Structure formats: C-alpha cells, structure tokens
Amino acid sequence: MPKMKTNSSAKKRFKVTGTGKVKRAKAFKNHILTKKATKRKRALGNDAIITDADMSNVKFMLRLGK
C-alpha cells in the first residue's frame, strides 16, 4: 500500500513545535491595514496555537497520527 500524502496546503500553513503543539499564523494582516490599530497589527503578527477542537483535523492533514 502506498504512503499517505500530507495535505499540501496544510504543510504550508502549520508548523509543529518541539512539544507537539501546532502553530498557525493569524488572519487579517494582509491588506486594509490603515484602519487597524498599531497594537492590533502587532498582535496579529504573532503566531497562535491550534485549538483542541481543530487539532484532530490538522493532525490528520499533516499525517501526525492521533
């Protein structure tokens, strides 16, 4: 049986930390930035951790196991 392929879009969007958590980038920092506060834009630049509710779907796409 062939190997399972990793979801190509997921491998570009997520990174696994050393402790096994999955990092993601925050949305809404692409364009129309003039009306957003500097503090908000700075916070959007930081990475976030995937929530437990989404973890099983992301792990399946990245083929990380259960």
C-alpha positions as CSV (number, residue, x, y, z in Angstrom):
1,M,0.0,0.0,0.0
2,P,1.4,3.5,-0.9
3,K,2.3,6.1,1.7
4,M,-0.3,8.6,2.8
5,K,0.3,12.0,1.4
6,T,0.5,15.1,3.6
7,N,-2.1,17.8,2.6
8,S,0.0,20.3,0.7
9,S,-1.9,23.4,1.8
10,A,-1.7,22.3,5.5
11,K,2.1,21.8,5.4
12,K,2.5,25.4,4.2
13,R,0.2,26.8,6.8
14,F,1.2,24.9,10.0
15,K,4.4,24.2,11.9
16,V,4.8,21.6,14.7
17,T,6.6,22.8,17.8
18,G,9.1,20.8,19.8
19,T,6.4,19.9,22.3
20,G,4.0,18.6,19.7
21,K,1.7,21.6,19.5
22,V,0.8,23.1,16.1
23,K,1.4,26.8,15.3
24,R,-0.6,28.8,12.8
25,A,-0.5,32.4,11.6
26,K,-3.3,34.8,12.5
27,A,-5.6,36.1,9.8
28,F,-6.5,39.7,8.9
29,K,-2.9,41.1,8.5
30,N,-2.9,41.1,4.7
31,H,-4.5,44.4,3.5
32,I,-6.7,47.3,4.6
33,L,-4.2,47.9,7.4
34,T,-4.7,51.7,7.7
35,K,-7.9,51.4,9.8
36,K,-6.4,48.8,12.2
37,A,-4.7,50.0,15.3
38,T,-0.9,49.5,15.6
39,K,-1.4,47.4,18.7
40,R,-3.8,45.1,16.8
41,K,-1.5,44.8,13.8
42,R,1.4,43.9,16.1
43,A,-0.6,41.3,17.8
44,L,-1.7,39.8,14.5
45,G,2.0,39.3,13.6
46,N,2.4,36.7,16.5
47,D,1.8,33.0,15.9
48,A,-1.2,31.3,17.6
49,I,-1.6,27.7,18.8
50,I,-4.3,25.5,17.2
51,T,-7.2,24.9,19.5
52,D,-8.1,21.4,20.8
53,A,-11.3,21.4,18.7
54,D,-9.3,21.8,15.5
55,M,-6.3,19.6,16.5
56,S,-7.6,16.3,15.2
57,N,-8.4,17.7,11.7
58,V,-5.0,19.4,11.5
59,K,-3.1,16.3,12.7
60,F,-5.0,14.3,10.1
61,M,-4.0,16.7,7.3
62,L,-0.3,16.7,8.5
63,R,-0.4,12.9,9.0
64,L,0.8,13.2,12.6
65,G,-1.2,10.3,14.0
66,K,-3.8,10.6,16.8
